[in-house]
Amino acid sequence: MQSDCFEIYNNQNGHTYSFRPFSIERDFDIYYKWMNQSYVSQWWNLAKSPAELKAHLEKELADKHQNLFIGCVDGVPVSYWERYWLQQDILGRYVDAQPFDQGLHFLVGEKEYLGRKFTPSLIAAFLKFLFQDPRTQRVFGEPDINNRMVLRYAEATCFEMQGVVEMPERSSAVMVCRREKFFAKYSSKAGELWKPSVRESEGFAQELHV
């Protein structure tokens, strides 16, 4: 996979989104808090003791097919993310996975960052992070079919539903985001999330002719 750190400016709302590798030493307390919140635990089922969660994280970090991240808004840790190679993941058993397909899992742990203002842009920023690898043409998600809010956010960030699969722990919607569709909506420029608006583009063109 590409660089383990990523930062991007949301040129529509003026906030900076960044992702850094997860560290048990630095991030465990906030991870523990997030996993034990009811609106998170109903989907993740990880409302466990500190010892149990540390053992879980050690296993996750040792798994070479995936990487764990903390997502920040303006430097404030607000979310947890996992990216993985699809062919090496359990989801790869249910879909026609290609060699460089990636997948993601995420949660927004700070309640004030839930909702349309931040969550879709966090997803889009992480997708752009994954699409840094030019070999990756598709990114998959498999949220619980009953998690309607995540499904709406997925559709808003260029995911399309491909069907439903019965996984060991839940019925999951198979969601796919394709590189071409993603960059038709979002900027391909480094460090920038959205394409300039028509008005911004016209203003820039006028500046060039002054």
C-alpha positions in Angstrom: 0.0 0.0 0.0 1.0 3.6 -0.3 2.1 6.2 2.3 0.6 5.6 5.8 -0.3 9.2 6.4 -2.6 11.4 4.4 -4.0 15.0 4.7 -6.5 16.7 2.5 -8.3 20.1 2.6 -12.0 20.2 2.2 -12.3 23.3 0.0 -16.1 23.4 0.5 -16.3 23.6 4.2 -12.8 24.9 5.1 -11.7 21.9 7.3 -8.7 19.7 6.9 -9.1 15.9 7.1 -6.1 13.6 7.9 -5.4 10.0 8.7 -2.5 8.6 10.6 -1.6 5.0 11.6 -3.3 3.7 14.7 -1.0 3.2 17.8 -2.1 1.2 20.9 0.1 3.4 23.1 -1.3 6.7 21.8 -4.8 5.8 20.8 -6.1 3.0 23.0 -8.0 5.2 25.5 -10.0 7.0 22.8 -10.6 3.7 20.9 -11.9 2.1 24.1 -14.2 5.1 24.7 -15.6 4.9 21.2 -16.2 1.2 21.2 -18.1 1.4 24.4 -20.6 4.0 23.2 -24.0 2.4 22.4 -24.3 3.9 18.9 -21.0 2.3 18.0 -21.2 -1.0 19.8 -24.6 -1.9 18.2 -22.7 -2.2 14.9 -19.2 -3.2 16.0 -20.0 -5.4 19.0 -16.8 -4.5 20.7 -18.0 -3.1 24.0 -15.5 -5.1 25.9 -13.1 -4.7 28.8 -9.7 -2.9 28.3 -7.8 -6.3 28.4 -10.1 -7.8 25.8 -9.9 -4.8 23.5 -6.1 -4.7 23.7 -5.9 -8.4 22.8 -8.3 -7.7 19.9 -6.2 -4.7 18.7 -2.9 -6.7 18.9 -4.4 -9.3 16.7 -5.7 -6.7 14.2 -2.4 -4.9 14.0 -0.6 -8.2 13.4 -2.8 -8.9 10.4 -0.7 -8.0 7.4 -3.6 -7.7 4.9 -4.9 -4.5 6.7 -3.9 -1.2 8.2 -5.6 0.7 11.0 -5.9 4.5 11.2 -7.2 7.4 13.3 -9.1 10.0 11.3 -8.9 13.6 12.3 -10.6 16.8 11.5 -8.4 19.9 11.9 -6.1 17.7 14.0 -8.8 16.4 16.3 -9.1 12.6 16.5 -12.8 11.8 15.6 -12.9 8.5 13.8 -11.4 5.0 13.4 -10.6 3.4 10.0 -9.5 0.1 8.6 -8.3 -0.5 5.0 -7.6 -3.9 3.6 -6.8 -5.9 0.5 -10.1 -7.5 -0.6 -8.7 -10.8 -1.9 -7.1 -11.5 1.5 -10.3 -10.6 3.5 -13.3 -12.6 4.3 -15.4 -10.4 2.0 -13.2 -11.6 -0.9 -14.9 -15.0 -0.5 -18.3 -13.5 -1.4 -17.4 -11.3 -4.4 -15.3 -11.4 -7.6 -12.3 -9.7 -6.0 -9.5 -8.3 -8.3 -5.8 -8.2 -7.2 -5.8 -4.5 -6.1 -9.3 -4.0 -4.9 -9.3 -2.5 -1.4 -12.0 -2.4 1.3 -12.7 -0.2 4.3 -14.4 -0.2 7.7 -15.0 3.0 9.7 -16.7 4.6 12.7 -17.1 8.2 13.7 -16.5 8.2 17.5 -17.1 11.8 18.4 -20.8 12.6 18.3 -20.4 16.2 17.2 -18.8 15.0 14.0 -21.6 12.7 13.0 -24.0 13.9 10.3 -23.9 15.4 6.9 -21.5 18.2 7.8 -18.5 15.9 8.4 -19.2 12.2 7.8 -19.6 12.1 4.0 -16.5 14.2 3.6 -14.5 11.9 6.0 -15.6 9.0 3.8 -14.6 10.8 0.6 -11.3 11.8 2.1 -10.5 8.3 3.1 -11.5 7.0 -0.4 -9.1 9.5 -2.0 -6.4 8.1 0.4 -7.1 4.6 -0.9 -7.2 5.7 -4.5 -3.6 7.1 -4.1 -2.6 3.6 -5.2 -3.0 3.9 -9.0 -3.6 0.1 -9.2 -6.8 0.3 -7.2 -9.8 0.7 -9.4 -12.5 -0.4 -6.8 -13.0 0.1 -3.1 -15.5 -2.1 -1.3 -17.6 -1.7 1.9 -19.9 -4.2 3.6 -22.0 -2.4 6.2 -24.8 -4.0 8.0 -27.9 -3.9 5.8 -29.8 -2.3 8.7 -27.4 0.6 9.1 -29.4 2.9 6.9 -27.4 6.0 7.8 -24.1 4.5 6.6 -25.8 3.2 3.5 -27.0 6.8 2.7 -23.5 8.2 3.2 -22.0 5.5 1.1 -24.3 6.3 -1.8 -23.5 10.0 -1.4 -19.8 9.3 -1.8 -20.1 7.3 -5.0 -20.7 3.8 -3.7 -23.2 1.6 -5.5 -24.9 -1.4 -3.9 -24.1 -4.7 -5.6 -26.2 -7.0 -3.5 -26.5 -8.5 0.0 -24.4 -11.3 1.4 -24.9 -13.4 4.5 -21.6 -13.1 6.5 -20.9 -14.9 9.8 -21.8 -12.0 12.0 -24.5 -10.1 9.9 -26.3 -9.5 6.6 -24.1 -7.1 4.7 -24.7 -4.8 1.8 -21.9 -5.1 -0.7 -21.0 -1.5 -1.7 -18.6 -0.7 -4.5 -16.9 2.7 -5.3 -15.2 2.8 -8.7 -12.2 5.1 -9.4 -13.7 6.6 -12.5 -17.0 7.5 -10.8 -15.2 8.8 -7.7 -13.0 11.2 -9.7 -15.9 12.3 -11.8 -17.2 13.9 -8.6 -14.1 14.7 -6.5 -10.9 16.4 -7.4 -8.0 14.4 -8.7 -5.5 17.1 -7.5 -3.3 16.3 -4.5 -4.4 17.8 -1.2 -7.8 19.0 -2.5 -11.1 17.1 -2.0 -13.7 18.8 -4.2 -13.4 20.1 -7.7 -13.7 23.9 -8.0 -17.2 25.1 -8.5 -18.1 26.6 -11.9 -18.0 30.1 -10.3 -14.5 29.4 -8.9 -13.3 28.1 -12.2 -14.6 31.2 -14.0 -13.0 33.5 -11.5 -9.6 31.8 -11.9 -9.9 32.1 -15.7 -10.6 35.8 -15.4 -7.5 36.2 -13.1 -5.4 34.7 -15.8 -6.5 37.3 -18.3 -6.1 40.3 -16.1 
